Amino acid sequence: MRVRFAPSPTGALHIGGARTALYNWLLARGSGGSLVLRIEDTDRERSTPENVAQILDALEWLGLDWDEGPVSQAERGERHRAEIARLVTEGHAYEDEGAVRLRVPDDGATVVDDVIRGEVRFEHAAIDDFVIARSDGSPLYNLAVSVDDRDIGITHVVRGEDHLSNTPRQLMVLEALGAEPPTYAHLPLLHGPDGKKLSKRHGAASVQELRAAGYLPEAVRNYLALLGWGADATTTFFTTEDLIGRFSLERVSRNPAVFDEQKLRWMNGRYLRELEPAELARRLAQLHGDRDDLVDAAAVAQEKLQTLAEFWPLAGFLVERPREIDPRAWQKVMRDGALDRLAEARAALAAADPFDQVEVETALRGVVDRLGVKPKEVFQPIRVAIAGTTVSPGIFESVAALGREEALIRIDAALAQRP
Ligand code: GLU
């Protein structure tokens, strides 16, 4: 199997493109074949080096490597022109006001035998002799793609359904070139949860955005694989090795697939919880400025995270002292004797020994019992004092992770704010 991923470098790599890349990669890796990366950069204005770099970056982050390329389509212009000239010489194409058109028969039809969609028939009566070269000699899209696929020896063209309508034209060019056509497989469209075509409105729309939002590449690979494919009706979690072993075009659906960021969040949370805290800390550091002091905080926050980006708002206080206590949190919690309860908790924490999660819990529950109040009447004031807000991971883990000295410093600072 020789497959290709052929992005037009117009900016960030979109979810649909990423799925196409993944499916091609899985086919190549599962069959022992090759994946060729071809950059369709004939639109010179949009195909800037930055845009190409974005595509390569996104593929690298997703862990999708390629065996040949990147091949620049623009740099193959000579080949395209030579084939256009040959098609004219052999009578398959002709000049028309400087441009070159391919001859399309008046009768009959071209049938695309698509692995996913079955036979799709395109009547020739509805297809004009189409332009394959502009009057300046530059090749048009359907010509360039066909010549490239043939020259590169592509056996399977796997791409989005939006390209199905180009396929009869590409088949006609290939036939005129005297080339065996590849096998075609057009992947279903992607919709948002509202059933409309996937767009920005539905949340993160590109690989770059998913990365910045703190998704793990392995979770994204797993989720993208399910956008149109399933090994069976129920299995949701696949290691990348499973995917390579089990993916097949025969099980790709022809119905639109729904990209639901909420499901991806859920799946990502499951992947996050599987990581060793040291590994989680390493991933967090990639997003939070390469620091090496996140392991304890990562361990404490792990249960509550669905994305890496949630870490800092939830647990950043474990790593850095909050600049101030959120005034709304103060108003809501530090009233009706809360500061007296906080002072009691301070004394109990000062005596806890050793200062670990178990002893911190024993000390604080002791305060709750002694005062005869609800647990949260003791725990919330501590939370506000140490985190500066009313949300944090578990209070015992958080206090223990801070350590006695830092916990008491923050509690004392809160007590000193007593009006
Ligand atoms: N360059 C096209 C795109 O980015 C893909 C063309 C193809 O796969 O044949 O949508």
Boltz pocket constraint, residues with backbone or C-beta under 6 A from the ligand:
constraints:
  - pocket:
      binder: B
      contacts: [[A, 4], [A, 5], [A, 6], [A, 7], [A, 8], [A, 40], [A, 145], [A, 158], [A, 159], [A, 160], [A, 163]]
      max_distance: 6.0
